[in-house]
Amino acid sequence: MPTQVDWRRVLCKFLGSPSSTNDEVLIEALESYTRRLQAAEQSARAVIVEEEPEYETIYRVRCVSEKHTELFLDPPWTVNSGPFGAHLRGSNAIENLELHLERHKQLSFIVYKDYCCCEKNPSLEKNWITSAEGNLATNLLAGESVCIISEAFSCALEEIKETTTDQIPYPIFDVNSELTSPYLWWYHQRKPIIEAASDLDPELLMHLELFQKYIHSGIGKQYEEIDRLLSGGQIQPEYMKYLYVCCLTYEPK
Protein backbone atom coordinates (compact mmCIF):
# COMPACT_ATOMS: atom_id res chain seq x y z
CA MET A 1 0.00 0.00 0.00
CA PRO A 2 1.56 3.38 -1.04
CA THR A 3 2.67 5.66 1.76
CA GLN A 4 0.51 8.74 2.13
CA VAL A 5 2.35 12.01 2.72
CA ASP A 6 0.94 14.70 4.94
CA TRP A 7 1.67 17.54 2.50
CA ARG A 8 0.21 20.17 4.82
CA ARG A 9 2.71 19.21 7.52
CA VAL A 10 5.57 19.22 4.95
CA LEU A 11 4.52 22.65 3.68
CA CYS A 12 4.36 24.08 7.19
CA LYS A 13 7.83 22.75 7.92
CA PHE A 14 9.18 24.19 4.63
CA LEU A 15 7.72 27.64 5.37
CA GLY A 16 8.70 27.53 9.02
CA SER A 17 5.10 27.84 10.15
CA PRO A 18 3.42 26.05 13.09
CA SER A 19 1.34 23.01 12.15
CA SER A 20 -1.67 24.80 13.62
CA THR A 21 -1.48 27.60 11.00
CA ASN A 22 -4.80 27.95 9.20
CA ASP A 23 -5.03 27.42 5.44
CA GLU A 24 -5.54 31.09 4.54
CA VAL A 25 -2.37 32.21 6.34
CA LEU A 26 -0.46 29.26 4.92
CA ILE A 27 -1.44 30.13 1.34
CA GLU A 28 -0.47 33.79 1.87
CA ALA A 29 2.93 32.73 3.21
CA LEU A 30 3.45 30.47 0.19
CA GLU A 31 2.59 33.31 -2.23
CA SER A 32 4.96 35.65 -0.37
CA TYR A 33 7.77 33.10 -0.64
CA THR A 34 7.10 32.67 -4.39
CA ARG A 35 7.32 36.46 -4.96
CA ARG A 36 10.62 36.67 -3.07
CA LEU A 37 12.04 33.77 -5.06
CA GLN A 38 11.10 35.40 -8.38
CA ALA A 39 12.64 38.72 -7.30
CA ALA A 40 15.88 36.97 -6.31
CA GLU A 41 16.07 35.21 -9.71
CA GLN A 42 15.58 38.51 -11.56
CA SER A 43 18.27 40.15 -9.45
CA ALA A 44 20.70 37.30 -10.18
CA ARG A 45 20.09 37.60 -13.92
CA ALA A 46 20.81 41.34 -13.77
CA VAL A 47 24.15 40.74 -12.03
CA ILE A 48 25.48 38.34 -14.67
CA VAL A 49 24.79 40.67 -17.61
CA GLU A 50 28.09 40.99 -19.51
CA GLU A 51 29.79 44.36 -19.09
CA GLU A 52 30.46 46.02 -22.42
CA PRO A 53 34.14 45.87 -23.38
CA GLU A 54 36.25 49.01 -23.69
CA TYR A 55 39.69 49.95 -24.94
CA GLU A 56 42.22 52.41 -23.56
CA THR A 57 44.98 54.49 -25.13
CA ILE A 58 48.33 54.34 -23.34
CA TYR A 59 51.34 56.45 -24.34
CA ARG A 60 54.52 54.35 -24.20
CA VAL A 61 57.63 56.51 -24.04
CA ARG A 62 61.13 55.09 -24.51
CA CYS A 63 64.09 57.29 -23.64
CA VAL A 64 67.22 56.19 -25.50
CA SER A 65 69.52 58.25 -23.26
CA GLU A 66 68.12 56.99 -19.95
CA LYS A 67 67.43 53.51 -21.37
CA HIS A 68 64.00 53.03 -19.86
CA THR A 69 60.35 53.00 -20.94
CA GLU A 70 57.43 54.67 -19.18
CA LEU A 71 53.66 54.39 -19.62
CA PHE A 72 51.32 57.38 -19.38
CA LEU A 73 47.57 57.89 -19.68
CA ASP A 74 48.01 61.41 -21.10
CA PRO A 75 49.91 62.50 -24.25
CA PRO A 76 53.59 63.33 -23.54
CA TRP A 77 55.25 66.67 -24.18
CA THR A 78 58.85 67.75 -24.82
CA VAL A 79 61.10 69.69 -22.45
CA ASN A 80 64.45 71.28 -23.26
CA SER A 81 66.48 68.52 -21.66
CA GLY A 82 68.60 65.55 -22.66
CA PRO A 83 71.35 65.31 -25.30
CA PHE A 84 69.20 66.82 -28.08
CA GLY A 85 67.02 69.20 -26.05
CA ALA A 86 63.82 67.29 -26.61
CA HIS A 87 63.17 64.90 -23.72
CA LEU A 88 59.64 63.58 -23.29
CA ARG A 89 57.66 63.81 -20.10
CA GLY A 90 54.12 62.72 -19.29
CA SER A 91 51.45 62.77 -16.59
CA ASN A 92 49.26 60.08 -15.03
CA ALA A 93 52.01 57.49 -15.12
CA ILE A 94 51.15 53.80 -14.88
CA GLU A 95 53.58 52.42 -12.35
CA ASN A 96 52.28 48.83 -12.41
CA LEU A 97 50.56 47.68 -15.60
CA GLU A 98 49.33 44.39 -14.12
CA LEU A 99 47.65 46.23 -11.25
CA HIS A 100 46.16 48.73 -13.70
CA LEU A 101 44.65 45.90 -15.76
CA GLU A 102 43.35 44.20 -12.63
CA ARG A 103 41.45 47.39 -11.82
CA HIS A 104 40.07 47.69 -15.36
CA LYS A 105 38.77 44.23 -16.18
CA GLN A 106 36.46 45.57 -18.89
CA LEU A 107 39.41 46.31 -21.19
CA SER A 108 39.34 44.35 -24.43
CA PHE A 109 42.60 45.78 -25.76
CA ILE A 110 45.10 48.59 -25.26
CA VAL A 111 46.11 51.04 -27.95
CA TYR A 112 49.79 51.81 -27.51
CA LYS A 113 51.09 55.05 -29.01
CA ASP A 114 54.86 54.65 -29.00
CA TYR A 115 57.29 57.55 -28.63
CA CYS A 116 61.07 57.57 -28.64
CA CYS A 117 63.11 60.51 -27.34
CA CYS A 118 66.71 61.55 -26.76
CA GLU A 119 68.09 60.16 -29.98
CA LYS A 120 69.23 62.19 -32.98
CA ASN A 121 66.24 63.34 -35.05
CA PRO A 122 66.89 65.69 -38.01
CA SER A 123 63.36 67.09 -37.92
CA LEU A 124 63.67 68.42 -34.37
CA GLU A 125 65.91 71.47 -34.93
CA LYS A 126 63.87 73.04 -37.72
CA ASN A 127 60.58 72.35 -35.98
CA TRP A 128 61.80 73.62 -32.61
CA ILE A 129 61.96 77.14 -34.03
CA THR A 130 58.55 77.04 -35.74
CA SER A 131 56.72 75.40 -32.84
CA ALA A 132 54.87 78.10 -30.87
CA GLU A 133 54.78 76.10 -27.66
CA GLY A 134 57.99 74.17 -28.19
CA ASN A 135 56.15 70.83 -27.96
CA LEU A 136 57.64 68.47 -30.52
CA ALA A 137 56.07 65.25 -29.25
CA THR A 138 54.37 64.54 -32.58
CA ASN A 139 57.82 64.42 -34.23
CA LEU A 140 58.81 61.69 -31.79
CA LEU A 141 55.84 59.41 -32.41
CA ALA A 142 57.40 56.10 -33.50
CA GLY A 143 54.35 53.93 -34.14
CA GLU A 144 51.04 52.55 -32.92
CA SER A 145 49.86 49.08 -32.03
CA VAL A 146 47.03 47.22 -30.31
CA CYS A 147 47.78 44.82 -27.46
CA ILE A 148 45.19 42.07 -26.93
CA ILE A 149 44.06 42.03 -23.30
CA SER A 150 40.79 40.11 -23.23
CA GLU A 151 40.55 36.37 -23.79
CA ALA A 152 37.22 37.02 -25.51
CA PHE A 153 38.84 39.39 -28.03
CA SER A 154 41.57 36.84 -28.67
CA CYS A 155 38.94 34.13 -29.28
CA ALA A 156 36.98 36.41 -31.62
CA LEU A 157 40.04 37.05 -33.76
CA GLU A 158 40.98 33.36 -33.74
CA GLU A 159 37.53 32.38 -34.99
CA ILE A 160 37.78 34.97 -37.76
CA LYS A 161 41.21 33.61 -38.60
CA GLU A 162 39.88 30.06 -38.87
CA THR A 163 37.09 31.18 -41.17
CA THR A 164 39.25 33.17 -43.61
CA THR A 165 42.70 31.63 -43.04
CA ASP A 166 43.07 30.37 -46.62
CA GLN A 167 43.02 33.87 -48.07
CA ILE A 168 45.57 35.86 -46.08
CA PRO A 169 48.28 35.39 -43.42
CA TYR A 170 47.30 36.77 -40.02
CA PRO A 171 49.38 37.94 -37.06
CA ILE A 172 49.36 36.05 -33.76
CA PHE A 173 46.15 36.61 -31.79
CA ASP A 174 47.23 35.36 -28.36
CA VAL A 175 46.51 37.44 -25.25
CA ASN A 176 49.30 40.05 -24.83
CA SER A 177 50.19 39.86 -28.54
CA GLU A 178 50.56 43.22 -30.30
CA LEU A 179 49.02 44.02 -33.67
CA THR A 180 50.79 46.65 -35.74
CA SER A 181 49.13 49.67 -37.30
CA PRO A 182 48.00 50.12 -40.09
CA TYR A 183 46.65 46.54 -39.68
CA LEU A 184 47.12 45.49 -43.30
CA TRP A 185 45.47 42.12 -42.66
CA TRP A 186 42.28 43.91 -41.61
CA TYR A 187 42.40 46.33 -44.53
CA HIS A 188 42.70 43.59 -47.15
CA GLN A 189 40.14 41.30 -45.53
CA ARG A 190 37.53 43.79 -44.32
CA LYS A 191 34.65 42.28 -46.27
CA PRO A 192 35.32 38.58 -45.42
CA ILE A 193 35.92 39.53 -41.78
CA ILE A 194 32.62 41.39 -41.45
CA GLU A 195 30.78 38.54 -43.17
CA ALA A 196 32.36 35.97 -40.84
CA ALA A 197 31.58 38.14 -37.81
CA SER A 198 27.86 37.52 -38.27
CA ASP A 199 28.39 33.94 -37.05
CA LEU A 200 30.25 34.92 -33.89
CA ASP A 201 28.82 34.47 -30.43
CA PRO A 202 27.30 37.84 -29.31
CA GLU A 203 29.86 38.18 -26.50
CA LEU A 204 32.77 37.76 -28.92
CA LEU A 205 31.13 39.98 -31.50
CA MET A 206 31.14 42.91 -29.06
CA HIS A 207 34.94 42.80 -28.92
CA LEU A 208 35.35 42.61 -32.69
CA GLU A 209 32.94 45.52 -33.21
CA LEU A 210 34.92 47.55 -30.67
CA PHE A 211 38.11 46.93 -32.65
CA GLN A 212 36.29 47.92 -35.85
CA LYS A 213 35.16 51.14 -34.15
CA TYR A 214 38.77 51.91 -33.16
CA ILE A 215 39.95 51.26 -36.73
CA HIS A 216 37.29 53.55 -38.16
CA SER A 217 38.06 56.41 -35.76
CA GLY A 218 41.83 56.06 -36.08
CA ILE A 219 42.86 55.23 -39.65
CA GLY A 220 39.49 54.93 -41.34
CA LYS A 221 40.15 57.99 -43.50
CA GLN A 222 43.49 56.55 -44.58
CA TYR A 223 41.73 53.36 -45.65
CA GLU A 224 39.28 55.45 -47.68
CA GLU A 225 42.17 57.30 -49.36
CA ILE A 226 43.86 54.01 -50.26
CA ASP A 227 40.59 52.70 -51.70
CA ARG A 228 40.24 55.86 -53.79
CA LEU A 229 43.78 55.62 -55.13
CA LEU A 230 43.62 51.91 -55.92
CA SER A 231 40.27 52.23 -57.65
CA GLY A 232 41.99 54.64 -60.05
CA GLY A 233 45.02 52.39 -60.52
CA GLN A 234 47.21 54.72 -58.46
CA ILE A 235 49.22 54.64 -55.26
CA GLN A 236 51.49 57.04 -53.40
CA PRO A 237 54.99 56.08 -52.15
CA GLU A 238 53.99 56.28 -48.46
CA TYR A 239 51.18 53.79 -49.10
CA MET A 240 53.21 51.18 -50.97
CA LYS A 241 52.95 48.81 -48.01
CA TYR A 242 49.25 48.46 -48.73
CA LEU A 243 50.10 46.62 -51.92
CA TYR A 244 51.70 43.81 -49.94
CA VAL A 245 50.27 41.62 -47.21
CA CYS A 246 52.76 41.02 -44.43
CA CYS A 247 52.60 39.52 -40.98
CA LEU A 248 55.09 41.20 -38.65
CA THR A 249 55.42 41.34 -34.88
CA TYR A 250 55.48 44.92 -33.67
CA GLU A 251 58.63 46.02 -31.88
CA PRO A 252 58.81 49.64 -30.65
CA LYS A 253 61.68 51.63 -32.17
Beta strands, then each sheet from edge to edge (+ up, - down):
strand 1: 54-63
strand 2: 68-72
strand 3: 77-79
strand 4: 87-89
strand 5: 107-117
strand 6: 141-148
strand 7: 178-180
sheet 1: 2+ 1- 5- 6+ 7-
sheet 2: 3+ 4-
end
